[in-house]
C-alpha cells in the first residue's frame, strides 16, 4: 500500500475555535497528524516595558490587563514580587482576602474552559450549563471587588478593599449553590459515554513529556505531576487552611477536564475556610503601607488557573522599576502540543490544542518584523541582546 501524501492544514491565525490570533500548522497523512509547527507572535502588547514606566502602585492595574481571565493572577504574582524586593509582610486579613479573590477567579476560569471545551466538541449543552453556573461567581466577585473582571483589589503591601460582614452571607450562598451545580456538572461529564469516547486517550501528554516540556498547572497535574505553587511555595493564606491538590495520571483531555472540575470544588472549600478566618479575626489592617520603592530584586509566584505565573522586578529605590519580567503559564504549556497532537486525528487537534487552556496574550513577548515581512531578530540575536542588557544592569553574563 502506497504511503499517504503529506499535506498541511492550517489552524489560524484566525479560527472560530481560537479566542486569539495564533497559527498552528498541522502536517497530516490522511486524517492522522504527524507534525505540528507552532507560530506565535500575533498578540504582543509590551506589558513588561510599559511597567518600567509606571509606579509600583500603578503596575498591578497594568498587569491585571494582560489577561481578562487571569486578571487577579498576574497582580497576585506582581505584588508578591514587589513585596519580596521591599521586604514587606502583608497583614493576615489581606492574605485571606487575596486568597478568596484568587480562588473565585479559579472557579470562573475553569468553568469558562469547561464551557468552551463543550462548544469545541459541539456539545453546547455543557457550554450553556457551565457558563450559566459561572455567572453567579462573577456576580459575587463584583459584589466583593466592584468588578466582574479586572478586580483592582491588590496593591503592594495588601489589598485595596476589605470584605465587609454584609458581603459574607451572599458569598456563602453562592458557594453552596456552586458546589451543587459543579458537582452535578462533574457527574454529568464523568457519566457521559459520548464524552468518554471523544476525550479519553486523546491528546495524551505522558509524565515524561510533561517533565520534558516543563508544563505547569492542570496540564501537569493531569499527567501525574504533583506541582502547585500554592503547596510548593505557600503564600497568602494557602498554608493556613486545609485543601487537596488534584492529581490524575491519564494525561489525556478527559483528565484535564476532570482536574479542572474537581479543583473548582477545592476552591469553594478554600474560600469557606478563609471566610471563617475573616469572621474570627478582629477588624484590622489590610495594608502594610509601602512607603518607598524597593532597592533590589524580587520574585512573585502564583498558581494561576493555567499554572504557575512568575513575575520578576528589579528596583533602584525610585518609584519606578528598572526591570520588569513576566513568565505566564501558557509560555510553558503551549509548546507541549508538539507531542500531544501527534498520532491523533485532525478532528481531535482543536480540542487538544485547547486542552492546555492557552492564553496567547499572556504568552507573547515580541513581534518584530520590517515592512517586507522579514524577521529583524533571530533567536540568537535576542539572547545576545538580553545578555548585554543584563550585564549593563550589573547582573553578570
C-alpha positions as CSV (number, residue, x, y, z in Angstrom):
1,X,0.0,0.0,0.0
2,X,1.4,3.4,-1.0
3,X,2.3,5.8,1.7
4,X,-0.2,8.6,2.1
5,X,0.8,12.0,0.8
6,X,1.7,14.5,3.5
7,X,-0.4,17.7,3.5
8,X,-0.5,20.9,5.6
9,X,-3.7,22.0,7.3
10,X,-3.6,25.5,8.9
11,X,-5.4,26.3,12.2
12,X,-5.3,30.1,12.5
13,X,-4.1,32.7,12.7
14,X,-7.8,33.4,12.8
15,X,-10.1,30.5,13.6
16,X,-13.6,30.2,15.1
17,X,-12.3,27.9,17.9
18,X,-9.5,30.2,18.9
19,X,-10.1,33.2,21.1
20,X,-7.0,35.0,19.9
21,X,-4.8,35.1,16.8
22,X,-2.2,32.3,16.7
23,X,-1.1,29.9,13.9
24,X,-0.8,26.1,14.2
25,X,0.4,24.3,11.0
26,X,-0.7,20.7,11.1
27,X,1.2,18.2,8.9
28,X,-1.1,15.3,8.2
29,X,-1.1,11.9,6.4
30,X,-4.7,11.4,5.6
31,X,-6.6,12.1,8.9
32,X,-3.5,11.4,11.1
33,X,-1.5,14.3,12.5
34,X,2.2,13.6,12.1
35,X,3.7,17.1,12.8
36,X,2.9,20.5,14.3
37,X,4.6,23.8,13.8
38,X,3.5,26.5,16.3
39,X,4.0,30.1,15.3
40,X,3.3,32.7,17.9
41,X,3.8,36.4,17.9
42,X,0.5,38.0,16.8
43,X,-0.6,39.4,20.2
44,X,2.4,41.2,21.8
45,X,1.4,44.3,23.7
46,X,4.6,45.3,25.5
47,X,3.4,45.0,29.1
48,X,6.9,44.4,30.6
49,X,8.3,47.6,29.0
50,X,5.1,49.6,30.0
51,X,5.6,48.5,33.6
52,X,9.0,50.1,33.7
53,X,7.3,53.4,33.1
54,X,4.7,53.0,35.8
55,X,4.9,53.4,39.6
56,X,4.7,50.4,41.9
57,X,1.2,51.3,42.8
58,X,0.2,51.6,39.1
59,X,1.8,48.3,37.9
60,X,-0.9,46.0,39.4
61,X,-3.5,47.8,37.3
62,X,-1.4,47.3,34.1
63,X,-0.6,43.6,34.6
64,X,-4.2,42.6,35.5
65,X,-5.0,43.6,31.9
66,X,-2.5,41.1,30.5
67,X,-5.4,38.5,30.6
68,X,-9.1,39.1,31.4
69,X,-9.5,35.6,32.7
70,X,-6.3,35.7,34.9
71,X,-6.9,39.3,36.0
72,X,-6.0,38.6,39.6
73,X,-3.3,36.0,39.0
74,X,-0.9,38.5,37.4
75,X,-1.4,41.1,40.1
76,X,-1.0,38.3,42.8
77,X,2.4,37.5,41.5
78,X,3.2,41.1,40.8
79,X,2.6,42.4,44.3
80,X,4.5,39.4,45.8
81,X,7.5,40.3,43.7
82,X,7.4,43.9,44.8
83,X,6.9,42.9,48.4
84,X,9.8,40.4,48.1
85,X,12.1,43.2,46.8
86,X,10.9,45.6,49.5
87,X,10.9,43.1,52.4
88,X,7.3,43.7,53.3
89,X,5.0,41.2,55.1
90,X,1.3,41.8,54.5
91,X,-1.4,41.7,57.3
92,X,-3.2,38.4,57.8
93,X,-6.6,39.9,56.8
94,X,-5.1,40.9,53.5
95,X,-3.7,37.4,53.0
96,X,-7.2,35.8,53.4
97,X,-8.8,38.4,51.1
98,X,-6.2,37.8,48.4
99,X,-6.9,34.0,48.7
100,X,-10.6,34.5,48.4
101,X,-10.4,36.6,45.3
102,X,-7.8,34.3,43.7
103,X,-10.0,31.2,44.2
104,X,-13.2,32.9,42.9
105,X,-11.2,33.6,39.8
106,X,-10.0,30.0,39.6
107,X,-13.7,28.8,39.7
108,X,-14.9,31.1,37.0
109,X,-11.8,30.4,34.8
110,X,-12.2,26.6,35.0
111,X,-15.9,26.9,34.3
112,X,-15.2,29.1,31.3
113,X,-12.8,26.4,30.0
114,X,-15.3,23.6,30.5
115,X,-17.9,25.6,28.6
116,X,-15.6,26.3,25.7
117,X,-14.5,22.7,25.6
118,X,-18.1,21.6,25.3
119,X,-18.5,24.2,22.5
120,X,-15.4,22.9,20.7
121,X,-16.9,19.4,20.7
122,X,-20.3,20.6,19.5
123,X,-21.7,19.8,23.0
124,X,-23.4,23.1,23.5
125,X,-25.5,21.9,26.5
126,X,-22.2,21.7,28.5
127,X,-21.3,25.1,27.3
128,X,-24.6,26.7,28.4
129,X,-24.6,24.9,31.8
130,X,-21.0,25.8,32.6
131,X,-21.4,29.5,31.7
132,X,-24.7,29.8,33.5
133,X,-23.2,28.5,36.7
134,X,-20.1,30.7,36.2
135,X,-22.4,33.8,36.1
136,X,-23.1,33.7,39.9
137,X,-19.4,33.6,40.6
138,X,-18.8,36.7,38.5
139,X,-21.7,38.4,40.3
140,X,-20.3,37.7,43.7
141,X,-16.8,38.9,42.5
142,X,-18.5,42.1,41.5
143,X,-20.1,42.5,45.0
144,X,-16.8,42.0,46.7
145,X,-14.5,43.9,44.4
146,X,-16.7,46.2,42.3
147,X,-15.8,44.4,39.1
148,X,-16.6,41.1,37.3
149,X,-13.1,41.0,36.0
150,X,-10.0,43.3,36.4
151,X,-10.8,43.5,40.1
152,X,-8.3,46.3,41.1
153,X,-8.1,44.7,44.6
154,X,-4.3,44.1,45.0
155,X,-1.6,46.6,45.9
156,X,1.9,46.3,47.2
157,X,1.5,45.7,50.9
158,X,-2.0,44.3,50.9
159,X,-5.4,44.9,49.3
160,X,-7.4,48.0,48.5
161,X,-10.8,47.0,49.9
162,X,-12.0,44.9,52.8
163,X,-14.6,42.2,52.6
164,X,-17.2,43.5,54.9
165,X,-19.6,41.5,57.1
166,X,-22.7,42.1,54.9
167,X,-20.9,40.5,51.9
168,X,-20.4,37.2,53.6
169,X,-23.9,35.7,53.6
170,X,-24.4,36.1,49.8
171,X,-20.9,34.9,49.2
172,X,-21.6,31.7,51.2
173,X,-24.9,31.2,49.4
174,X,-23.1,31.4,46.0
175,X,-20.6,28.8,47.3
176,X,-23.4,26.5,48.4
177,X,-25.1,26.8,45.0
178,X,-21.8,26.5,43.1
179,X,-21.0,23.2,44.9
180,X,-24.3,21.6,43.9
181,X,-24.1,22.8,40.3
182,X,-20.4,22.0,39.8
183,X,-20.9,18.5,41.3
184,X,-23.9,17.9,39.0
185,X,-21.9,19.1,36.0
186,X,-18.9,16.9,37.0
187,X,-21.1,13.8,37.4
188,X,-22.8,14.6,34.0
189,X,-19.4,14.8,32.3
190,X,-18.0,11.8,34.0
191,X,-21.1,9.6,33.3
192,X,-21.5,10.7,29.6
193,X,-20.4,7.8,27.3
194,X,-20.1,10.2,24.3
195,X,-17.6,12.4,26.2
196,X,-15.6,9.3,27.3
197,X,-15.4,8.1,23.8
198,X,-14.5,11.6,22.5
199,X,-11.9,12.6,25.0
200,X,-10.3,9.5,26.6
201,X,-6.9,8.7,25.1
202,X,-7.0,11.9,23.1
203,X,-4.1,14.4,23.3
204,X,-2.1,12.3,25.8
205,X,0.9,14.0,27.4
206,X,2.9,11.4,29.2
207,X,4.6,12.2,32.6
208,X,8.0,12.1,30.8
209,X,6.9,14.6,28.2
210,X,5.3,16.8,30.8
211,X,8.6,17.0,32.6
212,X,10.5,17.4,29.3
213,X,8.3,20.4,28.3
214,X,8.2,21.8,31.9
215,X,4.4,22.1,31.8
216,X,2.5,23.6,34.8
217,X,-0.9,23.8,36.3
218,X,-3.8,21.4,35.4
219,X,-1.8,20.3,32.3
220,X,0.9,19.0,34.6
221,X,-1.4,17.6,37.3
222,X,-3.4,15.7,34.7
223,X,-0.2,13.9,33.7
224,X,0.7,12.8,37.2
225,X,3.0,15.7,38.3
226,X,2.1,16.9,41.8
227,X,3.2,20.5,41.3
228,X,1.2,23.5,42.6
229,X,2.7,26.8,43.8
230,X,0.0,27.0,46.5
231,X,1.5,23.9,48.0
232,X,5.1,24.1,46.9
233,X,5.8,27.7,47.8
234,X,3.0,28.6,50.2
235,X,1.9,32.3,50.3
236,X,-1.2,34.4,51.2
237,X,-3.4,32.0,53.3
238,X,-2.7,28.7,51.5
239,X,-0.7,27.1,54.2
240,X,-3.1,28.1,56.9
241,X,-6.0,26.1,55.7
242,X,-6.8,22.5,54.5
243,X,-7.3,21.6,50.9
244,X,-6.2,18.9,48.5
245,X,-4.1,19.0,45.3
246,X,-5.9,17.3,42.4
247,X,-3.5,14.9,40.6
248,X,-4.5,12.4,37.9
249,X,-2.4,10.2,35.7
250,X,-4.0,9.6,32.3
251,X,-2.6,12.7,30.7
252,X,-5.4,13.0,28.2
253,X,-8.0,15.7,27.5
254,X,-10.5,13.9,29.7
255,X,-8.1,14.0,32.7
256,X,-7.5,17.7,32.1
257,X,-11.3,18.3,32.3
258,X,-11.6,16.3,35.4
259,X,-8.8,18.1,37.2
260,X,-10.4,21.5,36.5
261,X,-13.8,20.4,37.6
262,X,-12.5,18.9,40.8
263,X,-10.3,21.9,41.5
264,X,-13.5,24.1,41.5
265,X,-14.8,22.1,44.5
266,X,-11.5,22.5,46.3
267,X,-11.7,26.2,45.6
268,X,-15.0,26.5,47.3
269,X,-13.5,24.7,50.3
270,X,-10.6,27.1,50.4
271,X,-12.9,30.2,50.2
272,X,-15.2,28.9,53.0
273,X,-12.2,28.5,55.4
274,X,-10.9,31.9,54.5
275,X,-14.3,33.5,55.2
276,X,-14.5,31.8,58.6
277,X,-11.0,33.1,59.4
278,X,-12.1,36.6,58.4
279,X,-15.1,36.3,60.8
280,X,-12.8,35.1,63.6
281,X,-10.3,37.9,63.0
282,X,-11.0,41.3,64.6
283,X,-11.3,44.0,62.0
284,X,-7.8,45.2,61.3
285,X,-5.3,46.4,58.8
286,X,-5.5,45.3,55.2
287,X,-2.4,47.2,54.0
288,X,1.2,47.2,55.2
289,X,1.7,50.7,53.6
290,X,4.8,50.5,51.4
291,X,6.5,53.9,51.9
292,X,9.1,53.8,49.2
293,X,10.3,52.0,46.1
294,X,12.3,48.8,46.7
295,X,16.1,48.8,46.1
296,X,16.8,45.3,45.0
297,X,15.3,42.3,43.2
298,X,12.2,40.3,44.0
299,X,10.2,37.5,42.6
300,X,6.5,36.6,42.9
301,X,4.9,33.2,42.1
302,X,1.2,32.3,42.0
303,X,-0.8,29.3,40.8
304,X,-3.0,30.9,38.2
305,X,-5.8,28.7,36.8
306,X,-3.5,27.7,34.0
307,X,-0.5,27.1,36.2
308,X,2.5,29.0,37.7
309,X,2.8,32.6,36.8
310,X,6.1,34.2,37.6
311,X,6.9,37.9,38.0
312,X,10.3,39.5,38.5
313,X,11.1,43.1,39.5
314,X,14.3,45.0,39.9
315,X,14.2,48.3,41.8
316,X,16.7,51.1,42.3
317,X,14.9,52.8,45.2
318,X,12.9,55.1,43.0
319,X,9.1,54.9,42.4
320,X,9.7,53.0,39.1
321,X,11.2,49.6,38.5
322,X,14.4,49.4,36.4
323,X,13.4,46.0,35.0
324,X,10.2,44.0,35.0
325,X,9.8,40.5,33.6
326,X,6.8,38.1,33.4
327,X,6.5,34.4,32.6
328,X,3.0,33.2,32.1
329,X,2.0,29.5,32.4
330,X,0.9,29.3,28.7
331,X,4.5,30.0,27.8
332,X,5.3,26.6,29.1
333,X,2.2,24.7,28.2
334,X,1.5,25.6,24.6
335,X,4.7,24.0,23.2
336,X,3.7,20.6,24.7
337,X,1.2,20.4,21.9
338,X,4.1,19.4,19.6
339,X,3.8,15.9,21.1
340,X,0.2,15.9,22.4
341,X,-1.4,16.2,19.0
342,X,0.9,13.6,17.3
343,X,-0.8,10.4,16.2
344,X,-4.3,11.9,16.7
345,X,-6.8,12.8,14.1
346,X,-7.4,16.2,12.6
347,X,-10.8,16.3,14.4
348,X,-9.0,15.9,17.7
349,X,-6.4,18.6,17.1
350,X,-8.5,21.6,18.0
351,X,-9.6,20.2,21.4
352,X,-6.1,19.0,22.1
353,X,-4.7,22.5,21.4
354,X,-7.4,24.0,23.7
355,X,-6.8,21.4,26.5
356,X,-3.9,23.4,28.0
357,X,-6.3,26.4,28.3
358,X,-4.0,28.6,26.3
359,X,-3.7,32.3,26.8
360,X,-1.8,33.8,24.0
361,X,-1.9,37.4,25.2
362,X,-0.2,36.2,28.4
363,X,2.4,34.4,26.4
364,X,3.6,36.9,23.7
365,X,6.8,38.8,24.3
366,X,8.0,40.0,20.9
367,X,6.7,40.6,17.4
368,X,9.4,42.3,15.3
369,X,9.1,42.5,11.5
370,X,10.1,45.1,9.0
371,X,7.8,46.3,6.2
372,X,8.8,43.5,3.9
373,X,7.9,40.8,6.4
374,X,11.5,39.8,7.1
375,X,12.3,38.9,10.7
376,X,14.5,41.6,12.2
377,X,16.0,39.4,15.0
378,X,16.9,35.8,15.2
379,X,16.6,33.8,18.5
380,X,20.4,34.1,19.0
381,X,20.2,37.9,18.4
382,X,17.5,38.2,21.2
383,X,19.6,36.1,23.6
384,X,22.6,38.3,22.9
385,X,20.7,41.5,23.4
386,X,19.2,40.2,26.7
387,X,22.7,39.1,28.0
388,X,24.1,42.5,27.1
389,X,21.3,44.4,28.9
390,X,21.7,42.2,32.0
391,X,25.4,42.8,32.0
392,X,24.8,46.6,31.8
393,X,22.5,46.4,34.8
394,X,25.2,44.7,36.8
395,X,23.6,41.2,36.7
396,X,26.5,39.3,35.3
397,X,26.7,37.5,31.9
